[in-house]
């Protein structure tokens, strides 16, 4: 069951809290962070301000400061799927999904392995860095992303071990 839990961030305080949450050391026993179309600083204690600065700079450059601050989602894995995955493979999945699904967006992600149910926590800057438009994906589009993720998981595990896809949307910040 890879499960996508998608949340549209609509308020600036939630945006800042989400950046902090993704980088939270207590969530990552072995700090496993990734970024796409953005950089990670060598000093991992500077991750939050570095990501915030980069995401904000893209919004400012294109005049999108007052638009949707970000999209936050998690990819959760079932226990039987985790038999075939480790934190490095999960981080690789973060790079794959960034490159294939969010090509023109800045993404920032971390592997949260503080519980038995490891997951990939991702934050997407919805401003397209190539043209300044806003990334748009409706609920049907998220199911498509999830289906392609299930296909990709076949590189890591037998097909019969991949559970049925589940997609959930935050009611408070429902994706539009």
Phi and psi in degrees as GROMACS dihedral restraints (atoms count N, CA, C in turn):
[ dihedral_restraints ]
;  ai    aj    ak    al  type     phi  dphi    fc
    3     4     5     6     1   -59.3    20    10
    4     5     6     7     1   137.6    20    10
    6     7     8     9     1  -123.0    20    10
    7     8     9    10     1   126.3    20    10
    9    10    11    12     1   -95.2    20    10
   10    11    12    13     1   126.7    20    10
   12    13    14    15     1  -115.0    20    10
   13    14    15    16     1   108.4    20    10
   15    16    17    18     1  -106.2    20    10
   16    17    18    19     1   133.2    20    10
   18    19    20    21     1  -133.7    20    10
   19    20    21    22     1   127.8    20    10
   21    22    23    24     1   -90.1    20    10
   22    23    24    25     1   123.7    20    10
   24    25    26    27     1   -86.0    20    10
   25    26    27    28     1   121.1    20    10
   27    28    29    30     1  -110.2    20    10
   28    29    30    31     1   -14.2    20    10
   30    31    32    33     1  -126.4    20    10
   31    32    33    34     1   143.7    20    10
   33    34    35    36     1   -56.0    20    10
   34    35    36    37     1   -44.5    20    10
   36    37    38    39     1   -58.8    20    10
   37    38    39    40     1   -35.8    20    10
   39    40    41    42     1   -66.4    20    10
   40    41    42    43     1   -35.2    20    10
   42    43    44    45     1   -61.6    20    10
   43    44    45    46     1   -50.9    20    10
   45    46    47    48     1   -62.5    20    10
   46    47    48    49     1   -44.0    20    10
   48    49    50    51     1   -62.0    20    10
   49    50    51    52     1   -36.3    20    10
   51    52    53    54     1   -67.9    20    10
   52    53    54    55     1   -42.5    20    10
   54    55    56    57     1   -58.5    20    10
   55    56    57    58     1   -46.2    20    10
   57    58    59    60     1   -61.9    20    10
   58    59    60    61     1   -40.6    20    10
   60    61    62    63     1   -64.2    20    10
   61    62    63    64     1   -44.9    20    10
   63    64    65    66     1   -60.6    20    10
   64    65    66    67     1   -39.2    20    10
   66    67    68    69     1   -86.4    20    10
   67    68    69    70     1    -3.0    20    10
   69    70    71    72     1   -56.4    20    10
   70    71    72    73     1   119.2    20    10
   72    73    74    75     1   -60.6    20    10
   73    74    75    76     1   -32.6    20    10
   75    76    77    78     1   -66.2    20    10
   76    77    78    79     1   -19.6    20    10
   78    79    80    81     1   -87.0    20    10
   79    80    81    82     1   -17.3    20    10
   81    82    83    84     1  -123.1    20    10
   82    83    84    85     1   102.8    20    10
   84    85    86    87     1   -66.0    20    10
   85    86    87    88     1   -36.4    20    10
   87    88    89    90     1  -119.0    20    10
   88    89    90    91     1   108.9    20    10
   90    91    92    93     1   -52.9    20    10
   91    92    93    94     1   108.1    20    10
   93    94    95    96     1  -121.8    20    10
   94    95    96    97     1    92.9    20    10
   96    97    98    99     1  -113.9    20    10
   97    98    99   100     1   152.5    20    10
   99   100   101   102     1  -143.9    20    10
  100   101   102   103     1   159.2    20    10
  102   103   104   105     1  -149.1    20    10
  103   104   105   106     1   149.1    20    10
  105   106   107   108     1  -132.4    20    10
  106   107   108   109     1   131.7    20    10
  108   109   110   111     1    60.4    20    10
  109   110   111   112     1    22.5    20    10
  111   112   113   114     1  -150.6    20    10
  112   113   114   115     1   168.3    20    10
  114   115   116   117     1  -116.2    20    10
  115   116   117   118     1   154.9    20    10
  117   118   119   120     1  -106.0    20    10
  118   119   120   121     1   130.5    20    10
  120   121   122   123     1   -68.5    20    10
  121   122   123   124     1   153.1    20    10
  123   124   125   126     1   -61.9    20    10
  124   125   126   127     1   -39.9    20    10
  126   127   128   129     1   -83.4    20    10
  127   128   129   130     1   106.6    20    10
  129   130   131   132     1   -64.0    20    10
  130   131   132   133     1   -17.6    20    10
  132   133   134   135     1   -72.1    20    10
  133   134   135   136     1   -13.2    20    10
  135   136   137   138     1   -97.3    20    10
  136   137   138   139     1    10.2    20    10
  138   139   140   141     1   -60.3    20    10
  139   140   141   142     1   -49.8    20    10
  141   142   143   144     1   -60.1    20    10
  142   143   144   145     1   -52.3    20    10
  144   145   146   147     1   -65.1    20    10
  145   146   147   148     1   -33.1    20    10
  147   148   149   150     1   -66.6    20    10
  148   149   150   151     1   -45.4    20    10
  150   151   152   153     1   -66.7    20    10
  151   152   153   154     1   -45.0    20    10
  153   154   155   156     1   -58.6    20    10
  154   155   156   157     1   -44.6    20    10
  156   157   158   159     1   -62.3    20    10
  157   158   159   160     1   -43.3    20    10
  159   160   161   162     1   -67.6    20    10
  160   161   162   163     1   -45.9    20    10
  162   163   164   165     1   -62.2    20    10
  163   164   165   166     1   -43.7    20    10
  165   166   167   168     1   -66.6    20    10
  166   167   168   169     1   -37.2    20    10
  168   169   170   171     1   -62.1    20    10
  169   170   171   172     1   -41.1    20    10
  171   172   173   174     1   -65.0    20    10
  172   173   174   175     1   -41.4    20    10
  174   175   176   177     1   -63.8    20    10
  175   176   177   178     1   -43.4    20    10
  177   178   179   180     1   -64.7    20    10
  178   179   180   181     1   -44.2    20    10
  180   181   182   183     1   -56.4    20    10
  181   182   183   184     1   -40.5    20    10
  183   184   185   186     1   -97.6    20    10
  184   185   186   187     1     6.8    20    10
  186   187   188   189     1    67.2    20    10
  187   188   189   190     1    35.5    20    10
  189   190   191   192     1  -112.5    20    10
  190   191   192   193     1    26.8    20    10
  192   193   194   195     1   -59.8    20    10
  193   194   195   196     1   -31.9    20    10
  195   196   197   198     1   -98.7    20    10
  196   197   198   199     1    14.7    20    10
  198   199   200   201     1   -95.7    20    10
  199   200   201   202     1  -178.9    20    10
  201   202   203   204     1   -50.5    20    10
  202   203   204   205     1   120.2    20    10
  204   205   206   207     1   -65.8    20    10
  205   206   207   208     1   -34.0    20    10
  207   208   209   210     1  -177.4    20    10
  208   209   210   211     1   174.3    20    10
  210   211   212   213     1  -125.6    20    10
  211   212   213   214     1   125.9    20    10
  213   214   215   216     1  -115.0    20    10
  214   215   216   217     1   129.4    20    10
  216   217   218   219     1  -147.2    20    10
  217   218   219   220     1   159.2    20    10
  219   220   221   222     1  -120.3    20    10
  220   221   222   223     1   146.5    20    10
  222   223   224   225     1  -114.6    20    10
  223   224   225   226     1   109.3    20    10
  225   226   227   228     1   -97.8    20    10
  226   227   228   229     1   146.5    20    10
  228   229   230   231     1  -119.3    20    10
  229   230   231   232     1   143.6    20    10
  231   232   233   234     1   -72.8    20    10
  232   233   234   235     1   154.4    20    10
  234   235   236   237     1   -54.6    20    10
  235   236   237   238     1   -38.9    20    10
  237   238   239   240     1   -70.5    20    10
  238   239   240   241     1   -24.7    20    10
  240   241   242   243     1   -75.5    20    10
  241   242   243   244     1   -32.9    20    10
  243   244   245   246     1   -69.1    20    10
  244   245   246   247     1   -15.7    20    10
  246   247   248   249     1   -62.2    20    10
  247   248   249   250     1   -23.1    20    10
  249   250   251   252     1  -107.6    20    10
  250   251   252   253     1    -4.4    20    10
  252   253   254   255     1  -117.1    20    10
  253   254   255   256     1   151.5    20    10
  255   256   257   258     1  -132.6    20    10
  256   257   258   259     1   172.9    20    10
  258   259   260   261     1   -55.9    20    10
  259   260   261   262     1   -35.8    20    10
  261   262   263   264     1   -65.5    20    10
  262   263   264   265     1   -41.9    20    10
  264   265   266   267     1   -67.2    20    10
  265   266   267   268     1   -38.1    20    10
  267   268   269   270     1   -65.6    20    10
  268   269   270   271     1   -40.3    20    10
  270   271   272   273     1   -62.5    20    10
  271   272   273   274     1   -40.1    20    10
  273   274   275   276     1   -60.9    20    10
  274   275   276   277     1   -38.4    20    10
  276   277   278   279     1   -61.9    20    10
  277   278   279   280     1   -37.2    20    10
  279   280   281   282     1   -61.4    20    10
  280   281   282   283     1   -41.8    20    10
  282   283   284   285     1   -67.7    20    10
  283   284   285   286     1   -39.7    20    10
  285   286   287   288     1   -62.7    20    10
  286   287   288   289     1   -48.9    20    10
  288   289   290   291     1   -66.9    20    10
  289   290   291   292     1   -33.7    20    10
  291   292   293   294     1   -64.3    20    10
  292   293   294   295     1   -45.6    20    10
  294   295   296   297     1   -70.6    20    10
  295   296   297   298     1   -35.5    20    10
  297   298   299   300     1   -91.7    20    10
  298   299   300   301     1   -33.9    20    10
  300   301   302   303     1  -105.3    20    10
  301   302   303   304     1   -25.6    20    10
  303   304   305   306     1  -128.3    20    10
  304   305   306   307     1    44.5    20    10
  306   307   308   309     1   -50.2    20    10
  307   308   309   310     1   -42.4    20    10
  309   310   311   312     1   -99.8    20    10
  310   311   312   313     1    14.0    20    10
  312   313   314   315     1  -111.6    20    10
  313   314   315   316     1   156.5    20    10
  315   316   317   318     1   -86.0    20    10
  316   317   318   319     1   131.3    20    10
  318   319   320   321     1  -126.3    20    10
  319   320   321   322     1   152.8    20    10
  321   322   323   324     1  -141.2    20    10
  322   323   324   325     1   133.6    20    10
  324   325   326   327     1  -152.4    20    10
  325   326   327   328     1   161.9    20    10
  327   328   329   330     1  -148.0    20    10
  328   329   330   331     1   151.2    20    10
  330   331   332   333     1   -90.7    20    10
  331   332   333   334     1   118.7    20    10
  333   334   335   336     1   -98.5    20    10
  334   335   336   337     1   111.3    20    10
  336   337   338   339     1  -122.6    20    10
  337   338   339   340     1    29.3    20    10
  339   340   341   342     1   -81.4    20    10
  340   341   342   343     1    -8.6    20    10
  342   343   344   345     1  -127.8    20    10
  343   344   345   346     1  -179.3    20    10
  345   346   347   348     1   -68.2    20    10
  346   347   348   349     1   -24.0    20    10
  348   349   350   351     1  -101.2    20    10
  349   350   351   352     1    85.8    20    10
  351   352   353   354     1   -64.4    20    10
  352   353   354   355     1   151.2    20    10
  354   355   356   357     1  -153.1    20    10
  355   356   357   358     1   163.2    20    10
  357   358   359   360     1  -102.6    20    10
  358   359   360   361     1   122.1    20    10
  360   361   362   363     1  -105.5    20    10
  361   362   363   364     1   123.7    20    10
  363   364   365   366     1  -126.7    20    10
  364   365   366   367     1   145.7    20    10
  366   367   368   369     1  -126.6    20    10
  367   368   369   370     1   130.6    20    10
  369   370   371   372     1  -116.4    20    10
  370   371   372   373     1   131.6    20    10
  372   373   374   375     1   -82.6    20    10
  373   374   375   376     1   117.3    20    10
  375   376   377   378     1   -76.6    20    10
  376   377   378   379     1    -1.8    20    10
  378   379   380   381     1   -82.6    20    10
  379   380   381   382     1   120.0    20    10
  381   382   383   384     1   -70.7    20    10
  382   383   384   385     1   122.2    20    10
  384   385   386   387     1   -70.9    20    10
  385   386   387   388     1   -16.5    20    10
  387   388   389   390     1   -84.8    20    10
  388   389   390   391     1   -27.5    20    10
  390   391   392   393     1  -141.7    20    10
  391   392   393   394     1    -8.5    20    10
  393   394   395   396     1    85.4    20    10
  394   395   396   397     1    -3.5    20    10
  396   397   398   399     1   -70.2    20    10
  397   398   399   400     1   167.5    20    10
  399   400   401   402     1   -93.9    20    10
  400   401   402   403     1   137.9    20    10
  402   403   404   405     1   -67.1    20    10
  403   404   405   406     1   132.6    20    10
  405   406   407   408     1  -125.8    20    10
  406   407   408   409     1   133.9    20    10
  408   409   410   411     1  -150.8    20    10
  409   410   411   412     1   118.7    20    10
  411   412   413   414     1   -85.6    20    10
  412   413   414   415     1   179.2    20    10
  414   415   416   417     1   -59.7    20    10
  415   416   417   418     1   -37.3    20    10
  417   418   419   420     1   -62.8    20    10
  418   419   420   421     1   -39.5    20    10
  420   421   422   423     1   -61.4    20    10
  421   422   423   424     1   -37.2    20    10
  423   424   425   426     1   -66.6    20    10
  424   425   426   427     1   -34.7    20    10
  426   427   428   429     1   -64.4    20    10
  427   428   429   430     1   -37.2    20    10
  429   430   431   432     1   -63.1    20    10
  430   431   432   433     1   -43.4    20    10
  432   433   434   435     1   -60.3    20    10
  433   434   435   436     1   -44.7    20    10
  435   436   437   438     1   -61.9    20    10
  436   437   438   439     1   -39.5    20    10
  438   439   440   441     1   -64.6    20    10
  439   440   441   442     1   -41.9    20    10
  441   442   443   444     1   -67.1    20    10
  442   443   444   445     1   -33.2    20    10
  444   445   446   447     1   -62.7    20    10
  445   446   447   448     1   -44.6    20    10
  447   448   449   450     1   -59.5    20    10
  448   449   450   451     1   -41.1    20    10
  450   451   452   453     1   -61.5    20    10
  451   452   453   454     1   -43.6    20    10
  453   454   455   456     1   -64.7    20    10
  454   455   456   457     1   -33.5    20    10
  456   457   458   459     1   -63.1    20    10
  457   458   459   460     1   -17.4    20    10
  459   460   461   462     1   -64.2    20    10
  460   461   462   463     1   -18.3    20    10
  462   463   464   465     1   -71.7    20    10
  463   464   465   466     1   -20.2    20    10
  465   466   467   468     1  -107.6    20    10
  466   467   468   469     1   -22.5    20    10
  468   469   470   471     1  -152.8    20    10
  469   470   471   472     1   160.0    20    10
  471   472   473   474     1   -61.7    20    10
  472   473   474   475     1   144.8    20    10
  474   475   476   477     1   -56.4    20    10
  475   476   477   478     1   -37.0    20    10
  477   478   479   480     1   -70.8    20    10
  478   479   480   481     1   -10.0    20    10
  480   481   482   483     1   -91.1    20    10
  481   482   483   484     1   -12.1    20    10
  483   484   485   486     1   -82.6    20    10
  484   485   486   487     1   119.7    20    10
  486   487   488   489     1   -75.9    20    10
  487   488   489   490     1   167.1    20    10
  489   490   491   492     1   -63.4    20    10
  490   491   492   493     1   141.6    20    10
  492   493   494   495     1   -66.1    20    10
  493   494   495   496     1   138.2    20    10
  495   496   497   498     1  -125.7    20    10
  496   497   498   499     1   134.8    20    10
  498   499   500   501     1  -126.3    20    10
  499   500   501   502     1   129.2    20    10
  501   502   503   504     1  -128.1    20    10
  502   503   504   505     1   151.2    20    10
  504   505   506   507     1  -124.2    20    10
  505   506   507   508     1   137.4    20    10
  507   508   509   510     1   -62.9    20    10
  508   509   510   511     1   127.6    20    10
  510   511   512   513     1   -67.6    20    10
  511   512   513   514     1   -37.3    20    10
  513   514   515   516     1   -68.6    20    10
  514   515   516   517     1   -39.4    20    10
  516   517   518   519     1  -121.8    20    10
  517   518   519   520     1    49.4    20    10
  519   520   521   522     1   -53.9    20    10
  520   521   522   523     1   135.6    20    10
  522   523   524   525     1   -68.0    20    10
  523   524   525   526     1   137.3    20    10
